């Protein structure tokens, strides 16, 4: 109860009177560019510091996206409509999600007319999910959503996963009501006991039950102000959240299949891959190439995937490497005031000027970077160029890992 009371006092209109305009001051020439640059700099830096809190340990994520398909999603405050805007942003989100989390899985659930429907099961194929989203463009938006039915549908799949898996639900809701058959508080308690993290993005306003659900399960809750802010809210869920302390450490069996080529006499049999064996699509063709499972020799057309025959997780070395950087993230750089001591940014080779009030120094290689390169290194590259250029230092760091 104390946590809920603390959370309720965090609204801006309940805090003290803030004179935010005092942060904007004119320089000697009567211009505001310097103040605006400082505000942008502080905002970028604050976002960096927030992302560094806690260890990013959720390598194998299992995420269900629950998309509201009720009548309220036909509202045009997001162009062309809330629903079509959501579909477009979700396509980009799914592509980025699997790029940053290649050995994770994702599923999609829609809710309308007080019911929930599973559009796609948990799978690691981004093309499949994007195709299902594109097919939803002709969906008739009617009725009210049902949070409880949607959560129960997602929970029934997630609770069967092993204890070391990261279980997450992301709800996108535009309605201000929910029609549930039972007590949704019981569903929230079950999700908390099963270790399922539930986050919510509201498109209309903040709902008390959604805020309470996110707080109880350790998730995040936000309300999209416009399409740009909506995209930022989605991208915040690309990086894996800090793993729960009670998650068990376990060894996961994986296979690294080789690619069957035309030149290999033993692998040239013309077959349909296991990925499309049950597909009714007429475009599915017989082929001789593919990835052969090292355990049962079943053929698959792309990676990563879970073998349809033996259940072995099939990945490639680059997929594992892209997930690896969350275990050993690049440490925070030291922020120092620029006094003309350094001339060039080691990353982009841009010459520092008086506009660069702050520069950043890697604590291992002592190379200097500008703010843009510092953000790029921590958010996208996940490797310090200065440390990578030093062969001895890079070898020692990889040996320790």
Secondary structure as the mmCIF struct_conf table of DSSP 4:
data_model
#
loop_
_struct_conf.conf_type_id
_struct_conf.id
_struct_conf.beg_label_comp_id
_struct_conf.beg_label_asym_id
_struct_conf.beg_label_seq_id
_struct_conf.end_label_comp_id
_struct_conf.end_label_asym_id
_struct_conf.end_label_seq_id
HELX_RH_AL_P HELX_RH_AL_P1 UNK A 2 UNK A 8
TURN_TY1_P TURN_TY1_P1 UNK A 9 UNK A 10
HELX_RH_3T_P HELX_RH_3T_P1 UNK A 12 UNK A 14
BEND BEND1 UNK A 15 UNK A 15
HELX_RH_3T_P HELX_RH_3T_P2 UNK A 20 UNK A 23
TURN_TY1_P TURN_TY1_P2 UNK A 28 UNK A 29
BEND BEND2 UNK A 30 UNK A 30
HELX_RH_AL_P HELX_RH_AL_P2 UNK A 33 UNK A 51
TURN_TY1_P TURN_TY1_P3 UNK A 52 UNK A 52
BEND BEND3 UNK A 53 UNK A 54
BEND BEND4 UNK A 60 UNK A 60
STRN STRN1 UNK A 61 UNK A 68
BEND BEND5 UNK A 70 UNK A 70
HELX_RH_3T_P HELX_RH_3T_P3 UNK A 71 UNK A 74
BEND BEND6 UNK A 76 UNK A 80
HELX_RH_AL_P HELX_RH_AL_P3 UNK A 82 UNK A 100
TURN_TY1_P TURN_TY1_P4 UNK A 102 UNK A 103
STRN STRN2 UNK A 105 UNK A 112
TURN_TY1_P TURN_TY1_P5 UNK A 113 UNK A 114
STRN STRN3 UNK A 115 UNK A 123
BEND BEND7 UNK A 124 UNK A 124
HELX_RH_AL_P HELX_RH_AL_P4 UNK A 126 UNK A 135
HELX_RH_3T_P HELX_RH_3T_P4 UNK A 136 UNK A 138
BEND BEND8 UNK A 143 UNK A 143
HELX_RH_AL_P HELX_RH_AL_P5 UNK A 147 UNK A 158
TURN_TY1_P TURN_TY1_P6 UNK A 159 UNK A 160
BEND BEND9 UNK A 161 UNK A 161
TURN_TY1_P TURN_TY1_P7 UNK A 163 UNK A 164
BEND BEND10 UNK A 165 UNK A 165
STRN STRN4 UNK A 166 UNK A 173
BEND BEND11 UNK A 176 UNK A 176
BEND BEND12 UNK A 181 UNK A 182
HELX_RH_AL_P HELX_RH_AL_P6 UNK A 184 UNK A 193
TURN_TY1_P TURN_TY1_P8 UNK A 194 UNK A 195
STRN STRN5 UNK A 196 UNK A 202
BEND BEND13 UNK A 203 UNK A 204
HELX_RH_AL_P HELX_RH_AL_P7 UNK A 208 UNK A 217
TURN_TY1_P TURN_TY1_P9 UNK A 218 UNK A 218
STRN STRN6 UNK A 221 UNK A 223
BEND BEND14 UNK A 226 UNK A 226
HELX_RH_AL_P HELX_RH_AL_P8 UNK A 227 UNK A 235
TURN_TY1_P TURN_TY1_P10 UNK A 236 UNK A 238
BEND BEND15 UNK A 239 UNK A 239
HELX_LH_PP_P HELX_LH_PP_P1 UNK A 240 UNK A 244
TURN_TY1_P TURN_TY1_P11 UNK A 245 UNK A 246
HELX_LH_PP_P HELX_LH_PP_P2 UNK A 247 UNK A 249
STRN STRN7 UNK A 254 UNK A 255
HELX_LH_PP_P HELX_LH_PP_P3 UNK A 257 UNK A 257
STRN STRN8 UNK A 258 UNK A 260
TURN_TY1_P TURN_TY1_P12 UNK A 262 UNK A 263
HELX_RH_3T_P HELX_RH_3T_P5 UNK A 265 UNK A 267
STRN STRN9 UNK A 271 UNK A 271
HELX_RH_3T_P HELX_RH_3T_P6 UNK A 274 UNK A 276
TURN_TY1_P TURN_TY1_P13 UNK A 277 UNK A 278
TURN_TY1_P TURN_TY1_P14 UNK A 282 UNK A 283
STRN STRN10 UNK A 287 UNK A 287
BEND BEND16 UNK A 288 UNK A 288
STRN STRN11 UNK A 290 UNK A 292
HELX_LH_PP_P HELX_LH_PP_P4 UNK A 293 UNK A 293
TURN_TY1_P TURN_TY1_P15 UNK A 294 UNK A 296
STRN STRN12 UNK A 299 UNK A 300
BEND BEND17 UNK A 301 UNK A 304
STRN STRN13 UNK A 305 UNK A 306
TURN_TY1_P TURN_TY1_P16 UNK A 308 UNK A 310
STRN STRN14 UNK A 313 UNK A 314
HELX_RH_AL_P HELX_RH_AL_P9 UNK A 317 UNK A 324
TURN_TY1_P TURN_TY1_P17 UNK A 325 UNK A 327
BEND BEND18 UNK A 328 UNK A 328
HELX_LH_PP_P HELX_LH_PP_P5 UNK A 329 UNK A 333
STRN STRN15 UNK A 334 UNK A 337
BEND BEND19 UNK A 340 UNK A 341
STRN STRN16 UNK A 344 UNK A 344
TURN_TY1_P TURN_TY1_P18 UNK A 346 UNK A 348
HELX_LH_PP_P HELX_LH_PP_P6 UNK A 350 UNK A 350
STRN STRN17 UNK A 351 UNK A 351
HELX_LH_PP_P HELX_LH_PP_P7 UNK A 352 UNK A 352
TURN_TY1_P TURN_TY1_P19 UNK A 354 UNK A 355
STRN STRN18 UNK A 358 UNK A 361
TURN_TY1_P TURN_TY1_P20 UNK A 363 UNK A 365
STRN STRN19 UNK A 368 UNK A 369
HELX_RH_AL_P HELX_RH_AL_P10 UNK A 371 UNK A 376
HELX_RH_PI_P HELX_RH_PI_P1 UNK A 377 UNK A 381
BEND BEND20 UNK A 383 UNK A 383
HELX_RH_AL_P HELX_RH_AL_P11 UNK A 385 UNK A 389
BEND BEND21 UNK A 390 UNK A 390
HELX_RH_AL_P HELX_RH_AL_P12 UNK A 391 UNK A 400
#
